[in-house]
């Protein structure tokens, strides 16, 4: 199942955007989960979760919700699992999964390296891509204008790693500001400490619509 982004969320005309890379994010189940059916009693399953609305988020009461959570709850009902949601930053989620502290990680891209370690679902859940968003006052009209600019990126994020490869290939020398999450990136842009940021489109587009940040060309 692949869910397309909603077409009713669009930047204002004077904001510009570029989809620099696409990637499909399936849910991931590590190998230890595959044998839970052998247990008659309800099995407690630890799930790494990080804020990535509308896929994963906490409502005002603190309950975990989102498309990924809904799908996982359905699977848990079928498999007789008791889900234990473990909030963590993206970097922390990866580390906990690698150490075997979490059993499932939602919203993680499949890469050749990860596929050697973890067991991914066969069906993709959601299609995501990244966009470069610029500060409304930043003088950036093209890729080359990123030279010498401060660009916020998400630490350990696949899109950020791809962006690093792209600017190296294009010979663009910009200052990368690596932070732990997209909210920290947005804070840097609102304070104009960053001229641009590499965001996942589901996070940044609503802010572009409200004029808080501008989407790039």
Buried (B, 14 or more C-beta within 10 A) or exposed (E): EEEEBEEEEEBEEEBBBBEBBEBEBBBBBBEEBEEBEEEEEEBEBBBBBBBBEBBBBBEEEEEBBBBBBEBBBEBBEEBEBEBEBBBBBBBBBBBBBBEEBBBBBBBBBBEEEBEEEBEBEEEBBBEBBBBBBBBEEBEBEEBEBBBEBBBBBBBBBBBBBBBBEBBEEEEBEBEBBBBBBBEBBBBBBEEEEBBBBBBBBBBBBEBBBEEBBBBBB
